[in-house]
């Protein structure tokens, strides 16, 4: 996989792509994506990330100062009271300046909470202290099993050490930062592990300020991976057959909502393209997928699928424009 740095000089806007930059879904929470690389090969990955990806050909790393300036503008537009959630279609801790990025975000007026998603494999005591001192408020830990064999299977790599990840979870829970344990429930695969993770989160003191658990529903995506024999539950099944049962067994609140995190509806960034519109775009870089290019138009990044041009302009039709994430195809 080729690493493509996104700097101010590339002329690539940081709104418009799902792989990097800022994602605004019309709430007080901004997803901040400084990089797109992942060190695991989870067999249920929704975006087919990781070293053995079949579809991803480019990794992105955003210049820190450029990203921070764009977040500052976004927070001002939102009107303050914003949570910056550092996430990625991979593992955010791969970003080499993660603690300085947290410190920069903490200095922005109007940022009230800084949280981060992580699979925990790159956490160390020193890194936990650095993130704590930089001002990180919460880590959402993607931990899907406590059984060592099951945990390795769900990580997709034989070096995964769940005991080490669990030790780092305890260290986070014992720091000033909060911890939210965020497993993906995969029906028929890690059923027996979810009650263990609920007990683990309670025992280590997760959820000092926010919910201790955020159990996620497995979904099948066109470009993602699905373990053999696994079928996604409906939302009704997930709530009534799974979460409700675990709530009754544990006595814990597991059906979390945006209100549990203080997330509010807010105006969304202006959307300069509409679905179906034909536009002229300027190609600026390689795409995340094979055959894809990152193009630019009207102050937004656009992922152009099946694009054979390597540079210059391309005439394209917008096929998706939800949440200011734009996908187009050549015409």
C-alpha positions as CSV (number, residue, x, y, z in Angstrom):
1,X,0.0,0.0,0.0
2,X,1.3,3.4,-1.0
3,X,1.4,6.2,1.6
4,X,0.1,9.5,0.3
5,X,0.7,12.6,2.5
6,X,-2.0,15.2,2.3
7,X,-0.6,18.6,3.0
8,X,-1.8,22.1,2.4
9,X,0.2,22.2,-0.8
10,X,-1.6,19.3,-2.4
11,X,-4.7,21.5,-2.7
12,X,-6.9,18.6,-1.4
13,X,-9.7,19.8,0.9
14,X,-10.2,17.9,4.1
15,X,-14.0,17.6,3.7
16,X,-15.5,15.2,1.2
17,X,-13.6,11.9,1.7
18,X,-14.5,9.1,4.1
19,X,-10.8,8.1,4.3
20,X,-9.3,11.3,5.8
21,X,-10.0,14.8,7.1
22,X,-13.2,15.8,8.8
23,X,-16.6,14.1,8.6
24,X,-19.7,16.1,9.7
25,X,-22.9,14.2,10.1
26,X,-25.0,17.1,11.2
27,X,-24.3,16.9,15.0
28,X,-22.0,18.5,17.6
29,X,-19.6,15.6,17.0
30,X,-16.9,15.9,14.3
31,X,-15.0,12.8,13.1
32,X,-11.4,13.8,12.7
33,X,-9.4,11.4,10.6
34,X,-5.6,12.1,10.5
35,X,-4.7,8.8,8.8
36,X,-6.2,5.8,7.2
37,X,-3.8,2.9,7.8
38,X,-4.5,-0.2,10.0
39,X,-2.3,-2.8,11.6
40,X,-5.0,-5.5,12.0
41,X,-6.8,-7.7,9.4
42,X,-10.1,-8.2,11.3
43,X,-12.3,-10.7,9.3
44,X,-15.4,-8.5,9.9
45,X,-13.8,-5.2,8.9
46,X,-16.4,-2.9,7.3
47,X,-13.8,-1.2,5.0
48,X,-11.5,-4.1,4.2
49,X,-8.6,-2.3,5.9
50,X,-5.3,-3.8,7.0
51,X,-2.0,-5.3,5.6
52,X,-3.9,-8.0,3.7
53,X,-6.6,-5.7,2.2
54,X,-7.8,-6.9,-1.2
55,X,-9.1,-3.5,-2.3
56,X,-7.2,-0.7,-0.5
57,X,-4.2,0.6,-2.4
58,X,-3.4,4.0,-0.8
59,X,-3.0,5.1,2.8
60,X,-3.3,8.7,3.7
61,X,-1.6,10.9,6.4
62,X,-2.8,14.4,6.9
63,X,-0.4,17.3,7.8
64,X,-1.2,18.1,11.4
65,X,-1.3,21.9,11.1
66,X,-3.5,21.7,8.0
67,X,-5.9,19.4,9.8
68,X,-6.0,21.5,13.0
69,X,-6.7,24.7,11.1
70,X,-9.6,23.0,9.3
71,X,-11.0,21.6,12.5
72,X,-10.8,25.2,14.0
73,X,-12.9,26.5,11.1
74,X,-15.4,23.6,11.5
75,X,-15.8,24.2,15.3
76,X,-16.4,27.9,14.7
77,X,-19.1,27.0,12.1
78,X,-20.7,24.5,14.6
79,X,-20.9,27.2,17.3
80,X,-18.8,25.5,20.0
81,X,-19.6,22.7,22.4
82,X,-18.1,20.3,19.9
83,X,-16.7,16.8,20.5
84,X,-13.7,16.0,18.3
85,X,-13.7,12.2,17.8
86,X,-10.4,11.0,16.4
87,X,-11.1,8.0,14.4
88,X,-10.0,6.3,11.2
89,X,-10.9,3.6,8.7
90,X,-7.9,2.0,10.4
91,X,-6.0,2.6,13.6
92,X,-5.6,6.3,14.7
93,X,-2.5,5.5,16.8
94,X,-0.5,4.8,13.7
95,X,-0.5,8.6,13.1
96,X,2.9,9.6,14.4
97,X,1.8,12.9,15.9
98,X,-1.2,11.7,17.7
99,X,-0.5,13.3,21.2
100,X,0.5,16.7,19.6
101,X,-2.7,16.5,17.6
102,X,-4.7,16.0,20.7
103,X,-3.0,19.0,22.4
104,X,-3.7,21.1,19.3
105,X,-7.3,20.2,19.3
106,X,-7.5,21.0,23.1
107,X,-6.3,24.5,22.4
108,X,-9.2,25.3,20.0
109,X,-12.0,27.4,21.6
110,X,-15.3,25.6,21.4
111,X,-13.9,22.0,21.6
112,X,-15.4,20.6,24.8
113,X,-14.5,16.9,24.4
114,X,-11.8,15.0,22.6
115,X,-12.3,11.2,22.2
116,X,-10.4,8.6,20.2
117,X,-11.1,5.2,18.7
118,X,-8.4,2.6,19.0
119,X,-7.8,-1.2,18.8
120,X,-5.4,-0.8,21.7
121,X,-2.4,-2.7,20.2
122,X,-0.2,0.4,20.0
123,X,-1.0,1.7,23.5
124,X,1.8,1.7,26.0
125,X,2.1,3.2,29.5
126,X,4.1,6.1,28.1
127,X,1.7,6.7,25.3
128,X,-1.3,6.7,27.7
129,X,0.5,9.3,29.8
130,X,1.2,11.4,26.8
131,X,-2.4,11.3,25.6
132,X,-3.7,12.0,29.1
133,X,-1.3,15.1,29.4
134,X,-2.3,16.3,26.0
135,X,-6.0,16.4,27.1
136,X,-7.6,13.3,25.6
137,X,-10.9,12.7,27.4
138,X,-11.9,9.2,26.4
139,X,-10.7,6.2,24.5
140,X,-13.3,4.0,22.7
141,X,-11.5,0.6,22.8
142,X,-12.3,-1.9,20.0
143,X,-12.0,-5.1,22.0
144,X,-14.1,-8.0,20.7
145,X,-13.1,-10.9,22.9
146,X,-11.1,-11.8,26.0
147,X,-10.4,-15.4,25.1
148,X,-6.9,-15.4,23.6
149,X,-7.6,-17.6,20.6
150,X,-10.9,-15.9,19.8
151,X,-9.3,-12.5,20.1
152,X,-6.5,-13.4,17.7
153,X,-9.0,-14.8,15.2
154,X,-11.0,-11.6,15.3
155,X,-7.9,-9.4,15.0
156,X,-6.8,-11.4,11.9
157,X,-3.2,-11.4,13.0
158,X,-1.3,-14.1,14.9
159,X,0.7,-11.6,17.0
160,X,-2.4,-10.0,18.7
161,X,-1.9,-10.2,22.5
162,X,-5.3,-9.7,24.3
163,X,-3.6,-9.7,27.7
164,X,-1.5,-6.8,26.7
165,X,-4.5,-4.9,25.3
166,X,-6.5,-5.7,28.5
167,X,-3.6,-4.4,30.6
168,X,-3.6,-1.1,28.6
169,X,-7.4,-0.9,29.1
170,X,-6.9,-1.1,32.8
171,X,-4.3,1.7,32.6
172,X,-6.6,3.9,30.7
173,X,-9.5,3.3,33.1
174,X,-7.1,4.2,36.0
175,X,-6.0,7.4,34.4
176,X,-7.9,10.8,34.2
177,X,-9.2,9.6,30.8
178,X,-12.4,7.6,30.5
179,X,-12.7,4.3,28.8
180,X,-15.5,2.9,26.7
181,X,-15.2,-0.7,25.7
182,X,-16.6,-1.0,22.1
183,X,-16.9,-4.6,20.9
184,X,-18.5,-5.6,17.6
185,X,-21.0,-8.3,18.2
186,X,-20.8,-10.9,15.5
187,X,-23.7,-13.4,15.8
188,X,-22.5,-17.0,16.2
189,X,-18.9,-16.0,16.6
190,X,-18.3,-14.0,19.8
191,X,-21.6,-14.5,21.6
192,X,-19.9,-16.0,24.7
193,X,-17.4,-13.1,24.8
194,X,-19.8,-10.2,25.2
195,X,-20.9,-11.1,28.8
196,X,-17.2,-11.4,29.6
197,X,-16.5,-8.0,28.2
198,X,-19.4,-6.4,30.1
199,X,-18.0,-7.8,33.4
200,X,-14.5,-6.7,32.4
201,X,-15.6,-3.1,31.7
202,X,-17.4,-3.0,35.1
203,X,-14.4,-4.5,37.0
204,X,-11.8,-2.1,35.7
205,X,-13.9,1.0,36.2
206,X,-14.7,1.9,32.6
207,X,-17.4,4.6,32.2
208,X,-16.4,7.2,34.7
209,X,-18.2,9.9,32.8
210,X,-19.7,8.3,29.8
211,X,-21.2,4.8,29.2
212,X,-18.7,2.0,29.9
213,X,-19.8,0.0,26.9
214,X,-20.8,0.6,23.3
215,X,-21.6,-2.7,21.8
216,X,-21.8,-2.4,18.1
217,X,-24.0,-4.3,15.6
218,X,-22.1,-6.2,12.9
219,X,-23.1,-5.0,9.4
220,X,-22.3,-6.4,6.0
221,X,-20.8,-3.8,3.5
222,X,-20.2,-4.2,-0.2
223,X,-16.5,-3.4,0.2
224,X,-16.1,-5.0,3.6
225,X,-15.4,-8.5,5.0
226,X,-17.9,-10.9,6.4
227,X,-16.8,-14.1,8.3
228,X,-18.2,-17.3,6.6
229,X,-21.7,-18.2,7.7
230,X,-22.4,-14.9,9.5
231,X,-25.6,-13.0,8.8
232,X,-26.2,-9.6,10.2
233,X,-29.1,-9.2,12.7
234,X,-31.9,-6.7,12.1
235,X,-31.9,-3.8,14.5
236,X,-34.9,-5.2,16.2
237,X,-33.1,-8.5,16.8
238,X,-30.0,-6.7,18.0
239,X,-32.0,-4.6,20.5
240,X,-34.5,-7.2,21.7
241,X,-32.6,-10.5,21.4
242,X,-29.1,-9.4,22.3
243,X,-28.8,-6.0,24.1
244,X,-32.0,-6.6,26.2
245,X,-30.8,-10.0,27.3
246,X,-27.3,-8.7,28.3
247,X,-28.9,-5.7,30.1
248,X,-31.1,-8.1,32.1
249,X,-28.2,-10.3,33.0
250,X,-25.8,-7.5,33.9
251,X,-28.1,-4.8,35.2
252,X,-26.1,-2.3,33.0
253,X,-27.4,0.2,30.5
254,X,-26.3,-1.0,27.1
255,X,-28.7,0.6,24.6
256,X,-26.7,3.9,24.3
257,X,-27.9,6.9,22.4
258,X,-26.2,10.2,21.2
259,X,-27.8,11.8,24.3
260,X,-25.6,9.7,26.5
261,X,-22.6,11.6,25.1
262,X,-24.3,15.0,25.0
263,X,-24.4,14.9,21.2
264,X,-26.8,17.4,19.7
265,X,-28.2,18.1,16.2
266,X,-26.3,21.0,14.6
267,X,-26.3,22.6,11.1
268,X,-24.2,20.6,8.6
269,X,-21.5,22.0,6.5
270,X,-22.8,23.5,3.2
271,X,-23.1,20.7,0.6
272,X,-21.9,22.0,-2.8
273,X,-22.9,19.0,-4.9
274,X,-26.1,17.1,-5.2
275,X,-26.6,13.5,-6.2
276,X,-26.9,13.0,-10.0
277,X,-25.2,16.3,-10.8
278,X,-22.6,16.3,-13.6
279,X,-19.4,18.3,-12.7
280,X,-15.9,19.0,-13.8
281,X,-13.3,18.0,-11.2
282,X,-9.5,18.4,-11.0
283,X,-7.6,15.2,-10.1
284,X,-5.2,15.7,-7.2
285,X,-4.1,12.3,-6.0
286,X,-4.5,8.5,-5.9
287,X,-7.7,7.0,-4.5
288,X,-8.2,4.7,-1.6
289,X,-9.4,2.0,-3.9
290,X,-7.8,0.5,-6.9
291,X,-8.9,2.5,-10.0
292,X,-10.0,5.4,-7.9
293,X,-8.8,9.0,-7.9
294,X,-9.1,11.9,-5.4
295,X,-10.4,14.9,-7.3
296,X,-11.3,18.4,-6.1
297,X,-14.2,20.8,-6.9
298,X,-16.1,23.6,-5.1
299,X,-13.9,23.3,-2.0
300,X,-14.5,19.5,-1.5
301,X,-12.7,16.3,-2.1
302,X,-14.5,13.8,-4.4
303,X,-13.7,10.1,-4.8
304,X,-13.9,9.3,-8.5
305,X,-14.4,5.6,-9.1
306,X,-13.1,3.7,-12.2
307,X,-11.1,6.8,-13.2
308,X,-8.4,6.0,-15.8
309,X,-7.0,9.6,-16.0
310,X,-3.9,10.2,-13.9
311,X,-4.0,14.0,-13.9
312,X,-5.9,17.0,-15.3
313,X,-9.6,17.3,-15.2
314,X,-12.4,14.7,-15.4
315,X,-16.1,15.1,-16.1
316,X,-18.0,13.1,-13.6
317,X,-21.5,12.5,-12.2
318,X,-22.0,12.6,-8.4
319,X,-23.5,9.2,-7.3
320,X,-23.4,9.8,-3.5
321,X,-23.5,13.0,-1.5
322,X,-24.6,12.0,2.0
323,X,-22.9,13.7,5.0
324,X,-20.6,15.8,2.6
325,X,-18.9,12.6,1.5
326,X,-18.8,12.7,-2.3
327,X,-18.4,9.8,-4.7
328,X,-18.5,10.2,-8.5
329,X,-18.1,8.2,-11.7
330,X,-16.7,9.5,-15.0
331,X,-19.2,10.4,-17.7
